[in-house]
Amino acid sequence: MEEFLNYIGGERRPARSGAWLDSVNPATGKPWARIPASSAEDVDDAVQAAQQALETSGWAYVSAAERAARLRALADAIDTHTERLSEIETLDNGRPLRETRFAQLPGAALQVRYLAGLAENLHGSTVDIRSEAFAYTSWEPIGVTALIIPWNGPLPVFFSKVAASLAAGNAIVVKPAQQATASILEATRLFDEASFPPGLVNVVSGRGSEVGDAVAGHPGIGKISFTGSTETGRHIMQRATVNIKNLLLELGGKSPNIVFADADLDAAVAGVAAGIFTPNAGQACVAGSRVLIESSVYDEFVERLAAHAQSITVGDPMDLSTGMGPIATQAQYDTVRSYLQLGREEGADLAFGGRTTADLVKEGSPLRGGYYVEPTLFATRDNGLRISQEEIFGPVAVALPFDGDDQAVELANDTPYGLAAGLWTEDVRRAHRVTRRLRAGNVWVNTYKAMHWALPFGGHKQSGNGGTANGPTALHEWMDLKAVWMNIG
Ligand code: TAP
């Protein structure tokens, strides 16, 4: 089995306790590597190393050009090591190689270059108050920051957030998800290659209940960027009161994808399928898991979506022709299967899908175990069902019929979440009217799940606390604003 080590103060080390966790390949259900099972004392070491690195390197005061140069070297290193990193990521969390190798890592390198540009273009402002005052603002680094990551897209989140924090002049402590840690521990080598001062980036592997909890409550950490479930986000908020940490929370979703009768139905079928039956089996925060369909085209749309779903090949994520890989973990597989059961118990109709690994193998699929669920759609008129309200985080959607704009908007907004929404219509006025009324941080019209590092991204309601990642203000997430009033009278 491969072994990966913590990265603290520029050194690779096991957990102080010497304990380990197995990392399981979700395509087979078998362990393939082991990672340190760290504890609070390893987090203390990492915070101390980060503080020391800031002091000895003077990183907060290094020129913007120098910070940008290091980041561009990191982007080059990502390009150089894309093959190895993408293979580890796919082995570890089951996201198909065609995405990790050909989309996610090349995208991460481009995003790091964009952030390097932002480091060179950081501006405060002068404020005209009165004649005897010279007033201005400046953006300043926070110091030791932290990042807690989920398992569904570890490397892109890691590179983009760590690069933004470093670009802003901070040091960072990272806690990856225990089920998807190996690729991140491997990726720490790139910071050595790009000649970052040792200790600016630290990664501590282990359980959320131990390592994550210690990070959330650590008085030496000034900021946490957390991406994960709403439930864990709520816990982190409580722990962060210890020193009133600056928090950015990017949380769960139950996003509506709305199909109006006047839509280009070919495009809508493909777009709705791409929004939920994703290559990583619907484990996307923005998954379009509630498909709202105007009544007059409901039957036709569901029939066409079923045909499209059947054309998606479910299988080995290392195979470049695979359309959809496995669920990332045994626990999440169990959760998705429990929702398949719940949907039937709640009285929803199974429009298509519903089979998992054992059924697929019985019917001749060459799968070697693992955590597979085929694209699945439940049909119901009840938006109050648990399958209509709760995030399933798998390739399972709920279809609900509606009539007219008002009902579409009412249904779309009727969950505690507000991460994303999609709408399909050929009527430009309706597109604007409905977009304006949707309570979601990200709205797509005649497309779905389109993202770019130059466009801000964040969640409303219980999908986040309103701050945004990405976009031209991405570094502000990692900085404090200082206002200066100078008496010149
Ligand atoms: P969580 O269970 O919330 O885990 C996320 C991270 O928090 C993991 O590193 C986890 O560690 C850690 N954690 C768990 N308990 C903790 C605690 N008590 N204190 C501190 N940290 C703790 O989420 P997940 O199941 O990995 O990811 C799926 C969720 O993430 C979904 O809800 C999805 O919508 C959301 N998500 C949101 C976004 C955006 S941008 N809004 C993007 C991707 C995913 P361990 O896993 O090691 O225990």
Boltz pocket constraint, residues with backbone or C-beta under 6 A from the ligand:
constraints:
  - pocket:
      binder: B
      contacts: [[A, 148], [A, 149], [A, 150], [A, 151], [A, 152], [A, 153], [A, 175], [A, 176], [A, 177], [A, 178], [A, 179], [A, 206], [A, 207], [A, 208], [A, 209], [A, 211], [A, 212], [A, 213], [A, 214], [A, 216], [A, 227], [A, 228], [A, 229], [A, 230], [A, 231], [A, 232], [A, 233], [A, 235], [A, 236], [A, 250], [A, 251], [A, 252], [A, 253], [A, 284], [A, 285], [A, 286], [A, 391], [A, 393], [A, 419], [A, 459], [A, 463], [A, 464]]
      max_distance: 6.0
